[in-house]
Amino acid sequence: MNLKNLLTRTGTGIIYILMILAGIFGGKYLFIAVFGLITFRGLFEFYRMVEKSTKYSISKTFNIVSGAAIFGTVYLYLEDICIHALPAFLLFYLLALYVSSIFFKRDDMLKNVICSAFGQIYVTLPLSMLMLISYRYNSTLDDFHFVFILAIFLFIWINDTAAYLVGSLLGRHKLIERISPKKTVEGFIGGIVFCMGAALLFARFFPEYPSWFWILFGLITALFGTIGDLFESLIKRTCNVKDSGHIIPGHGGVLDRIDSLLVAIPAVYLYLMIVSGI
């Protein structure tokens, strides 16, 4: 990597991190704006990859707008502005897929419906869960809280960075070579160790939760974050593309930046449900 590419990658990486931090610390309205935009772009990249790599025609506009609307109706539900908007729009989306499969005569319609619905499950659902976590599981009486959201992102970043550095220095054994040839077992273990260490540090700053809670939080985030990274690599290999997009110079697309999150978020949400007894 030459100096120009390194500077470009560093600069765009800093901008991306600052945008995420603004969404986390800027209050609920900036949170909705930042992660709504990420949802929109993530869906665009997913459906574009699927459509370009197969003979199946995906209605990108309908699915992207629907995903953004679903994300927005989650906010309406959590704020008690219109609690029926979320289930109503989910039903509308499903019915629209069913109706289109009947009235549009195409041989690939079933696969079109499957790919369309999976995009919402893969991108929209986890990012909507991120909003649910910020509202439902917090340590204050506020309607919006950032601690768990911050923890998820920090643990993901630490896991990815540590896995890359340890793997580069000590990596000898491939993790799952057929999917991601560069990932190593040593890097995978190193990422988890550093992530759990960061979780212990996190417990010092947020002592309202015990150390074991944060250690398990970090472990789950690291494990399922790695699975998310591998899963997106599998999608890209299936679609025969190197990156999901080029909107972030030096880093690829938005999906390339949030791939770990898309699996880690549902895992963390399930963990919080279990430990909270809900």
Secondary structure as GFF3:
##gff-version 3
##sequence-region A 1 278
A	DSSP	alpha_helix	3	25	.	.	.	ID=ss1
A	DSSP	alpha_helix	28	53	.	.	.	ID=ss2
A	DSSP	alpha_helix	60	78	.	.	.	ID=ss3
A	DSSP	alpha_helix	85	103	.	.	.	ID=ss4
A	DSSP	alpha_helix	109	119	.	.	.	ID=ss5
A	DSSP	pi_helix	120	124	.	.	.	ID=ss6
A	DSSP	alpha_helix	125	136	.	.	.	ID=ss7
A	DSSP	alpha_helix	147	170	.	.	.	ID=ss8
A	DSSP	alpha_helix	185	205	.	.	.	ID=ss9
A	DSSP	alpha_helix	211	239	.	.	.	ID=ss10
A	DSSP	alpha_helix	254	276	.	.	.	ID=ss11
###
